[in-house]
């Protein structure tokens, strides 16, 4: 599974419906060199149009599957593996699920996407144990570091720094007009 966040790659802003922009000019090779690339990009002076879609289509998925390897090779070389390995850690009291840490290991790093503990179990070390188990499993799968994003609150800062994470970025107005923080824990060492 290839995960790429290229949400900012759509410039200029798109208007409703198709509209004209600049032509693809002969003599300008497709991005990523001459291997791969769409047939359209190889045709002389093709006019490019843009349109908004309601959802990701099968055509877009095929395009990404075909073109990402070409673009990745140009940046990362031949031995580039974007295989995502899920990491899921659960906390239970009896049969009841009371917490979970979810994320993935990809390209030598881990990303903790979700950490949630029910209110009645917060403050009892459940979250810290979930994070430690997540990092241990990620290291076993080959991750050298772990990233996460969380709201920019004093509670979150204290929690993650106590677990060995360091703030590497502040993301202003990230979700719902609230600042978020990006944290890194490196190196990951198997426990």
C-alpha positions in Angstrom: 0.0 0.0 0.0 1.5 3.4 -0.9 0.6 6.3 1.2 1.5 9.8 0.0 0.1 13.1 1.2 0.1 15.3 -1.8 -2.9 17.4 -0.8 -1.0 20.6 -1.5 0.0 19.5 -5.0 -3.2 20.9 -6.6 -2.1 24.4 -7.6 -3.7 26.7 -8.7 -7.0 26.3 -6.8 -9.6 24.5 -8.8 -12.9 26.0 -9.8 -16.0 24.0 -10.5 -16.0 22.2 -13.8 -13.3 21.7 -16.3 -11.2 24.8 -17.3 -8.1 25.5 -19.4 -4.6 26.1 -18.2 -1.2 25.8 -19.8 -0.3 23.3 -22.5 2.1 20.3 -22.2 4.9 21.5 -24.5 6.9 19.1 -26.7 10.5 18.8 -25.5 9.6 18.9 -21.8 10.0 15.3 -20.5 7.4 13.9 -18.1 8.1 14.2 -14.4 10.3 11.3 -13.4 12.2 11.1 -16.7 11.3 9.1 -19.8 10.3 5.8 -18.1 6.6 5.6 -17.2 4.8 8.9 -17.6 1.4 9.1 -19.3 0.9 8.9 -23.0 -0.7 12.3 -22.9 2.5 13.9 -21.5 4.5 12.4 -24.4 2.2 14.0 -27.1 3.2 17.4 -28.5 1.4 20.5 -27.3 -1.6 18.8 -25.5 -3.8 21.3 -23.7 -4.3 20.4 -20.0 -7.7 20.7 -18.3 -8.6 20.3 -14.6 -11.7 19.1 -12.9 -12.9 18.4 -9.4 -14.1 14.9 -8.7 -16.5 13.8 -5.9 -14.3 10.9 -4.9 -11.2 9.0 -5.8 -11.9 7.0 -8.9 -10.6 3.8 -10.2 -8.8 5.8 -12.9 -7.0 7.9 -10.3 -6.0 4.8 -8.3 -4.6 3.2 -11.5 -2.8 6.5 -12.3 -1.2 6.6 -8.9 -0.2 3.0 -9.0 1.5 3.5 -12.3 3.1 6.9 -11.7 4.2 6.8 -8.1 6.9 4.2 -8.6 8.4 6.3 -11.4 8.4 9.5 -9.3 9.7 7.6 -6.2 12.6 6.1 -8.2 13.6 9.6 -9.3 13.8 10.7 -5.7 14.7 7.6 -3.6 16.4 5.3 -6.1 15.5 1.7 -7.1 15.1 0.1 -3.7 12.1 2.1 -2.5 9.5 0.2 -0.5 6.3 1.9 0.6 4.7 -1.2 2.1 2.6 -0.2 5.1 2.6 -2.5 8.1 -0.2 -1.8 10.5 0.5 -1.7 14.2 -2.6 -2.1 16.5 -2.3 -2.4 20.3 -5.4 -2.9 22.4 -6.0 -2.5 26.2 -8.7 -4.6 27.8 -10.3 -4.8 31.2 -11.7 -8.3 31.2 -13.5 -8.5 27.8 -14.0 -4.8 27.5 -11.8 -2.8 25.1 -10.7 0.3 27.1 -8.0 1.7 24.9 -6.2 1.4 21.6 -3.1 2.7 19.8 -3.2 2.4 16.0 -0.7 3.4 13.4 1.8 2.0 10.8 5.4 1.3 10.0 6.4 2.5 6.6 9.7 3.3 5.0 11.7 2.8 8.2 9.5 5.0 10.4 6.4 4.6 12.5 3.5 6.9 12.7 1.1 6.7 15.6 -2.2 7.8 14.1 -4.6 7.2 17.0 -4.3 6.8 20.8 -7.5 6.7 22.8 -8.4 5.5 26.3 -11.9 5.6 27.8 -12.4 8.3 30.4 -12.7 5.9 33.3 -9.2 4.5 32.7 -7.4 7.7 32.0 -4.7 8.7 34.5 -3.9 5.1 35.3 -1.0 4.5 32.9 -3.0 2.8 30.2 -2.1 5.3 27.5 1.6 5.2 28.4 1.6 1.4 28.2 -0.2 1.5 24.8 2.4 4.0 23.4 5.3 1.8 24.8 3.8 -1.3 23.3 3.2 0.5 20.0 6.8 1.7 19.8 8.2 -1.7 20.7 6.2 -3.4 18.0 7.1 -0.7 15.5 10.8 -1.2 16.3 10.4 -5.0 15.8 9.0 -4.2 12.3 12.0 -2.1 11.4 11.1 1.4 12.4 13.9 3.6 13.6 11.7 6.5 14.8 8.1 7.3 15.6 6.1 10.4 14.7 2.7 11.6 15.9 0.5 14.6 15.8 -1.6 15.8 18.7 -3.5 18.9 19.9 -1.2 21.6 21.3 -2.3 21.3 24.9 -0.2 21.3 28.1 -1.6 17.8 28.9 -0.5 16.3 25.6 2.9 18.0 25.7 3.6 16.6 29.2 2.3 13.1 28.3 4.4 12.7 25.2 7.5 14.3 26.5 7.4 12.0 29.5 7.4 9.1 27.1 10.6 10.3 25.4 9.0 12.3 22.5 10.4 15.7 21.4 8.4 18.4 19.6 9.6 18.9 16.0 6.9 21.2 14.6 3.9 23.3 15.5 1.0 23.1 13.0 -1.1 26.3 13.3 -4.8 25.9 12.9 -4.4 22.3 11.8 -7.8 20.9 12.7 -10.9 22.9 13.6 -8.8 26.0 13.9 -6.7 24.5 16.7 -2.9 24.2 16.8 -1.4 20.8 16.7 2.1 19.6 17.5 4.3 17.1 15.7 6.4 14.9 18.0 9.3 12.5 17.3 10.7 9.7 19.3 14.1 8.5 18.1 15.7 6.1 18.2 13.1 3.4 18.8 14.7 0.6 20.8 13.0 -2.8 21.3 12.0 -3.2 24.9 
